Amino acid sequence: MKLSRQTTSDTSVDGRSRAYAWGRVHYFIIEHAPMAELVAIDELLEKAGWSNDGCPNYEKDDEFGNAGYSCGYWIDIDSVGSFKADYKRLKGEISAHIASKAAEVEIRVLDSMSDKECKDVASVAC
């Protein structure tokens, strides 16, 4: 998994003029990770208070040949250090976050099942 700063020299990025982005903010994405990890880091960063552009591409390869990447993050220059520190800290929490999400899904599935279905699943799992 890699935090990657993207160029902001395009004249129009995310509907913003060059004057907005040029020199005042950095644009980051997270790449080179499996889809589950990209989703998890986006959720963790959002929970930590970092807003994103809501435009991820979690698929390995899209029709343009791009590898998967997270949502984009427009970070003010003064906040880049804090953002990177949160990214590094939260990167270590990804496995636990994925496990907790899996447990939530398991609980929802089991709650929706009848007692007989739960017993059938339990007998197969043993």
Secondary structure, DSSP 8 states (H G I E B T S, - for coil): -EEEEE---SSEETTEEHHHHTTTEEEEEEESS-HHHHHHHHHHHHHTT----S--EEEEE-TT--EEE---EEEEGGGHHHHHHHHHHHHTTHHHHHHHHHHHHHHHHHHHS-HHHHHHHHHHH-
